[in-house]
Amino acid sequence: YYKKVSTYPKMQRDLNFVFDESTQSQDVIIAIMSKQYNNLTDVVPTNIFHHENLGPGKKSIVFNFTFQSNTKTLEDTEVNPVINEIISVVKSGFDGKLRAL
């Protein structure tokens, strides 16, 4: 299929969440992408980390979020509310806890 290439820059953000070991990154991505957030074009897990400091039966997953508009350069004021909604979806749907990078 054909998709128009945007001439406007991408904005990327990384978020690190701690999950139960059984949580699959693909399930988290599907839940986020199903919300069809404005200008969110891609979600990719970039790192999965296992360590006793996370707690028993826990793992950390870093997701890279790509935002891009076909009509303008995005600003933080447009992306930050979506990031906050994504954090809420991950907390409520997967009991994911935001972790500092």
Buried (B, 14 or more C-beta within 10 A) or exposed (E): EEEEEBEEEEBEBEBBBBBEEEBEBEEBBEBBEEEEBEBBBEBEBEEEBEEEEBEEEBBBBBBBBBBBBEEEEBEEEBBEEBBEBBBEBBEEEBEBBEBEE
